[in-house]
Amino acid sequence: MAKSVARTRTEKERWEEETLKPFLEKHPERKERFVTVSNEEVHRLYTPEDIEDLDYERDLGYPGEYPFTRGVYPTMYRGRLWTMRQFAGFGTAEETNQRFKYLLKEGQTGLSTAFDMPTLMGLDSDHPLAQGEVGVEGVAVDTLRDFEILFDGIPLDEVSTSFTINPSAPVIYAMYIAIADQQGVPREKIRGTIQNDMLKEFIAQKEWVIPPKPSVDLIVDLFEFGIRETPKFNLISISGYHIREAGSTAVQELAFTLADGMAYVEAALERGIDVDALAPQLSFFFNSHNSFFEEIAKFRAARRIWARVMRERYGAKNPRSWMLKFHTQTAGCSLTEQQPLNNIVRVTLQALAAVLGGTQSLHTNSYDEALALPTEEAVRIALRTQQIIAYESGAADVIDPLGGSYFVEALTNRVEEQALEYIHKIEEMGDGSMLRGVLRGIEDGFFQKEIADAAYTYQKQVDSGEQVIVGVNRYVIEEDRKPNILRIDPEVEKRQVARLKKVKEERDNAKVEECLRALKGALEKGENAMPYILEAVKAYASVGEIMGVFRDVHGSYREPAMI
């Protein structure tokens, strides 16, 4: 191997002098810097010299085997395609139920639920702060009655459902269990994912109710309950997506996400939860951006780092505990209002990168999402994009088809090395504890500053034209047509508030008060909150009422000022 690399190095030097140099004198390269979206410089050419330290068995291995660099399953998409999910949620539960059924009819294989801002923030639709926001960017959910409508005619033993929600995640998870109980579906058979990732909220997305430490405690409550009650349900989706959308680089997205994952594992271990009981029910959620090869390298590096961390740091014995399974969404922040049909091309490349990177589940953004919630036509095109990749491109026929590429392997190594530098720094901030390091990083503004600096650098490059955005800072045209966009009727809010009022009038309010008092008592005594949340949900207590108990006990959170 050493002789081969030395020979390659000599031949490369000869090529540069004899072939490349005279060619460049006549035909210079383009003047711009050759960098990824994350501002990582890429070389002109990659050879065996760039991966001379790569050990196939140690660093790559085989699909379905440690360290899972080449994929978590032995056959990958030759056995089963990734789950095709389209994010859906707008207006009231009736409208979203119709969209769910439309997507299932069109060939979608899993549901993915978007909630409106009041629901995300643990507020009811009749709260003063909810005015003008009800049903606007997702479905409004106040009580179990909304969930009964949302999943009307959708058998939970046949469909996997994902819920993108964090502060109110335990309440939504409890509602899903309650619907399964109503349908007579055994809890151990329901499948899906609850995002339930509060650390990334404090780092990037900024949706919270209570402070970081009690937020983590509540997440561990859900772990403890879910391991026992819903063994096929992913109890958290540790999310780098929103970190990337906030402006991070690919390396920051990977490092901060894996650090959050390690923090959750440590919090569970402190509670006495066995690592092999929890780890198979952990899932991850990544962004797929425009730098095609960088994204593929990121996904491969993620699997390798996580496998080694779980086996070597946390002592997991079950191979399923070493697997990093993840959902991918194409990059919303890359979509442009200008020339929106160009977004179809962007989404296609991003989706293909996710597939070549080995994702287990995929959402493709609709071309009109920079303007409004997607129309049915735009959603259908986004879903067809996945189906064309799956059935027409051949990308799903070979496992890890770019494995062994000098460029991809070198990039995978570099992404891993840089991510580990961040991870070690966060660990040092916590004096050896990743949980304390992440909490300290949030408190000190470490993550926020790193992301802000990366976002600022990128925006400067766009403004200067160094980063080309087609239709925005190059190839700009005057547009005379506007696409059709989905608008939420203001009547939606009135109907939702009226439904909430009716539920509160018809429910057993004495029972609701009893459930809320019991929940408060459990929180004050440090008991697991999930059984009490489930009882309150079944009594038709609202999201706002239940989350109000958490505010009463733990107080609200205000982010420290960053200078």
Phi, psi and omega in degrees: 000314180299319179295319181297316180294319179297320179294319178298318180298316180297316180294326179293318178298320178296314180301317181299322184280316189272327187249309185290312187301309179295329178292318180295329179297327180267327186228081181298155176287165177302153189281336185292158174290144178262100185223161173279175174303329180276008178071026175268126181288140177245143182283166178292322188210143177242141184223178176306336179300329183283346180229033186295337180269000183290129175250116188303309183295319184285318191260335181244299183068204184240153180303138181084002179231153177307135006265020172065019179303324186266005177135151185275343181239147184298329181250350183045232189282351173291335178268312181208132179291162174299156175287128180264111181242137170243123178305125182219137176165121175195155176064223180264175181300328180299311182296319181290324175301319177296318178295319176305310184294325177297314182293320178296321178296327182277000175109005176294145185248003176199149180265148178222121192254127173257138181247154178285168186297318178302317179297316179301324185267008177071033179243145176279161183295341179265006178285143180305324180287348180274349185301127180085355183246354187291119178072008188281315182246013178176180182283142177275126177231119177250317183222177178301333179302321178296321180291326177299321178285317183303321184251021176297125179077009179245105183288121186287346177276356181244346186237139172264133185235134177251142181236115180269089182203147185234291181305319182263014185305317181299327180289316179294319176300317179297321178296320180296319176297318180298320178293319176300317178299319179296321181282351183077020178272123179303139183301328182288354180258345183287141184235148178157196183213135170250131185298301165056030184247094184277333182299318179290338175294314179292330180282319193223310193274336170071033171248113181211165176237304182248167184297168186302310186297310176295334175296317178294320178301319180292323176298318179292327173304315180294321175304307185302316181289315187290327177303321182278318191266323185228072188294344179261005184257132176285121190275354176199148171240096186289115202251118169266348185304311185285334173296317179291320180296333178284350175120008182289167169278171177298320180294316178298317178304312182294310185296313184291326178292313180294325176297318176300316179300317178295323178297319179294320178299316180294323177297320178293318179298321178298330178282347182097011179282134179289133185299324181283344173282326184270314194305320180296344179259012173268140174225166182234163185219115183240161175268147170239113188259194189282334181284093192310305186286326178297321180293317178300315179298320180300315181295320181291318179295323180301313181298317184293315180297313185296319179300315181291320180297313184293322182280316189270323183274316187255000171069026178295137183258331183281123179305331178294335178287340182272347186279129170264107177259137186216152171260147178235142170235138177294162194281105177300324183289349178271349182286145183242144173289324179288136179044062189299336179295338174300335181296335177299319180292315179303312182296322179298314179295318180295319179294319179297322177298319179296319180293313179294338176274354172091034181292155177265343185204148187214134169245129176254126181293151177276150188295340185261010186288346173284350183253321185188182171300146188290145173281168179298320179299315182294320178296318181297317178298319180297318178292319179298328177303313178297317184293324177293318176300318184292318191251345185242337189274337187083357182295335182269002186271340184235137180281130177045059187297341179264001175301133182096346174297130180304317182293309184295319180292320178296319180292320177300314179298317182293317177300317180298312181300315182290324177294320180294328175300315177297315182299317179295323179295318179294320178298318178296324178296334179259016180053045177098349179255124178290325179298311179294325180295317179293315179297320177295319180297323177293313182298321183273354181078017182300307183296315183301319181291318180300316181292316180299319179296318180294318180296321180295316179299315181296315182295324175299320180292323176293315182298325181276349183089359179295320171263117183273127172244107185299127180091350181247302178243006171205147182059045180278142176227158172278121183260134181248004177232146179246134179291156173293135179234155180277124178244138180271123180295131177303340178294338179304314181298318180297317180294320181292317178296321178295320178296316179300316179300317181295317178299316182294330178285326188266340182285170175275094186294331175296320178295319178300312180299321179297316180295319180292322176295319180296320177298316180298318178298320180296319179296318181293332179267357179078022178279163176295127187279340190299314180300325181287322176297318180298317178296319179295319178299315181294338176273003180071029167295148184272164176304313182296322180293317181291313180292334175298327177295319179295320176298318181299319185278317188255348183081168178270167181246136173235126183293135177299147177294135180252132179246000000 
